[in-house]
């Protein structure tokens, strides 16, 4: 057992930003349960709904807007006309659409990697 406990992190293993986040969290003593969004796929609709609620962020923030799939599907123009359920289903259908990393301890959630936010939320 690590000194801080366990965190779930949704990431892409080859992503430099994700690797930095993992290194930062491990250095602070967190044990990480890693979920690769490309290999294992996106979280389920229910998991995503919970992550969004606990993050306090809008659902649209969970989309990887700089990703190829987002651009190929023309989501910049399509998302505004979609319902929340349609957006959740779309995110759950393709891990490449999910902004990363997502970190959670089951109570709070952070999205993306910013050192100051990680320091504040995870002491990392």
FIROTI-596740 format. One record per residue: residue in three letters; z, x, y of N, C-alpha, C, O, CB in turn. Coordinates in steps of 0.1 Angstrom, whole numbers, plus 5000, padded with zeros to 4 digits. Each point is the difference from the previous one (the first is absolute). Glycine has a CB too. Layout:
REM FIROTI-596740
AlaZXYZXYZXYZXYZXY...
REM end
This chain:
REM FIROTI-596740
Unk500050094988500049915012500050095012500750105001500549714987Unk498050155022499950085012501249975009500649894998496950125000Unk502750075012501149975009499849885009501049935004499450314996Unk498449735003499749885009499749874992500149895005499150275012Unk500449864970499549884993498550014997499450105001502549765009Unk497650024988498649994996499149925009500549905005500250124971Unk498150035027499149935008498749984992499650084992501450025029Unk498349784982498749984995499050045011500249975012500649844973Unk498250275011499050045010498649964994499750054989501850145020Unk497849744999498649974997499150095007500150015013500449744983Unk498750334997499250115006498750024993499749944990502450165018Unk497250004998498850054993500350154998500250075010498149765000Unk501850224978500450134997499250115007500650115003500249804975Unk498050075025499150105006500149995015499350085007499249924973Unk502249915026500149985014501150105006501150004996498349765002Unk500150325011500950105007501249945006501150054999496950095005Unk501849755003501149935007501049954990501250015002497349925016Unk501150024971500949954989500750124994501249984998497349834997Unk500950305003500650124995501150055009501150044996496850024992Unk501949935025501050045010501249915000501150045001497050055013Unk501649784984501149904999500850034988501349995001497349845011Unk500850194977500750034987500950125002501250004996497049904990Unk501250215019500750135002501349975009501050054997496850085000Unk502049805014501049975009501249934994501150035001497249965017Unk501349904974501049924994500850084989501249994998497449805006Unk500650294988500750074989500950115006501150034994496949934991Unk501650105026500950105007501349945004501050075001496950055007Unk502149754995501249935004500849954988501049935002497950015020Unk500650094966500849964988499749864995500849954991500950195018Unk497249804995499649874994499350024986499250094999500649815025Unk500550024967499349994987498849905003500349895005501850174980Unk496749975011498949925004499349944987499750074991499950075030Unk500249734980499249934990498649995006499949925010502149954979Unk497050205007498750015006499049904994499950004987500650245019Unk498849685002499049914995498750045007499849985012501949834985Unk497450244995498750055006499149875002499649944990500650294999Unk499549755023499249885004498550014994499449894998502050085023Unk498150154977498750014995500049994984499149944995500350205025Unk501549924974500150004985500649884995499549944990500650305010Unk501049715006500849894995499649875007500549894995501450274999Unk497449855016499649885008501049965010501150065001497749864979Unk500949975027500949955011501249934994499949954989498150045027Unk503049994992501149914996499549864998498949965006502850185006Unk499049784981499649864998500149925013500650055010500149964966Unk498849875025500149925012501549975003500450025012497449874983Unk503050084995501449985003500750135005500849995009499249834973Unk499750295012500650135004499650025015500850045008499250054968Unk498749895027499550035013500749905010500450055011497450034980Unk502349805005500749905009501450055004500449995011498249824979Unk502150245000501450045002500050135008500850015009499949904969Unk498450185020499950125008499749975015500750065008498550074971Unk499949785023499749965014501249945006500350035012497349934982Unk503149955000501149935005501150105004500650005011498949794976Unk500850305004501150105002499650115010500950065006499849904971Unk498050065025499650105010500249955014500250075010498250024974Unk501549775018500049955013498750015008499949975012502550084989Unk496650004992498750025006499049894996500249924991500250335008Unk498549745009499049904997499250054988499950124997500049815027Unk499649974968499350034988498850095003499750094992501049694999Unk498650205020498850085003500350155001499150084998500049725014Unk502250244991500350145001500050064986499950134999501649825021Unk498549974969500050064987498650044995499850054989502249815006Unk497050115013498650034997499750155004500350035011499049724991Unk500150324990499550145003498749985008498950014994502250094985Unk499049895034498849975008499150125001498849985004502649865009Unk499050284983499150115001499350034987499350104999502250005019Unk498849824972499550034986498649954999499549905007502750084984Unk497150084999498649964998499849854995499149935005500550314989Unk501349724997499949864995500149905011499349905001501650184977Unk500149945031500249925011498749985009499749895004502850184996Unk496950055002498850005008498849934993499249935005501650285006Unk499149834976498949944992500049854999499049935000501050284987Unk501249745012500249854999500049935014500049885000501350164979Unk498650045031499949945014501249925003500049905007497650094991Unk503650064998501249935002500549995014500849905004499850174974Unk499050025031500449995014499649865006500749945007499050314995Unk499149704993499549875005500549894992500149885004497950235005Unk502349914978500349894991501549974999500349884999497850194988Unk502850035015501449974999500549895009500849924996499550324998Unk499349765019500649905009499749864996500849915003498850255015Unk499449814974499749874995500649964987499849894995498150135018Unk502850084981500649974987501449965001500850035009497750144982Unk501949754999501449954999500950124995499550104995499849665001Unk502050225005500950114995499850014985500150124995501649835024Unk498249944974499850014986498750084996500050084991501349705006Unk497750195010498750074998500250155002499450094993499349705013Unk502050255005500250145003500950064990499650124995500249835029Unk501249994971500950054990499250034987500150104993501949785017Unk497250024986499250014988499050115001499750084990500549685006Unk499250265016499150115002500750144999499550094993499149765022Unk502550164991500850124999500450034986499950124995500949855028Unk499649934969500550024987498850034990500250064989501649785016Unk497050135000498850034991499550145000499350044991500149725013Unk501050325006499550135001500950105007500349985012497449924989Unk502950194992501050105006499450085011500850055008500349964970Unk497650005023499450085010500149935014499750065010498750044973Unk501849775017500249935012501450015006500249965012498049884980Unk502750215001501450005004500350135008499850114996500849754984Unk500050125032500550115008501150074992500849944994498649945028Unk500650254980501050084992500650115008499450045011499349904968Unk502450115017500849954989500949885005500349995011499750244979Unk500449695000501049905002501250044992500050044989498349775013Unk502850205005501350044994501049895002500149945010499450304995Unk501249734983501149905001501150044991499950064989498449775015Unk502950125000501250024992500449864994501149984994499750225020Unk498349704988500349864995500549925011500149874999500450224978Unk500049975034500549925011499150025013499649905006502750124985Unk497450115012499250025012498750074995499950054989502149975026Unk497049984994498750054997499450075012500249965011499449854973Unk499850315013499350075010498650014996499750014988502350125020Unk497149875002498550014997499450115008500350025012499749734985Unk499350344995499450125006501150115001501149984995497349875019Unk501250264991500950115001500150065014499050065005500549994971Unk501649935030500350065013501450064998501049944996497649895018Unk501550304989501250084998501249935007501149994993497650225005Unk501249755014501149945007500549874993501249974999498050135023Unk499949824974500349874993500750044986501049934997497149955014Unk501450214982500650044987501450065003500949974992496850074998Unk502550045020501350055003501049895003501150004995497850215014Unk500649694999500949895003500349914988501249964998497850055025Unk500049964969500249904990500550064987500849944993497449935017Unk501350254987500350064987500850135001500350064990497649835001Unk502450155021500650135002499250124995500550104996501649785002Unk496550105003499150104995499150055011499250094997500849804980
REM end
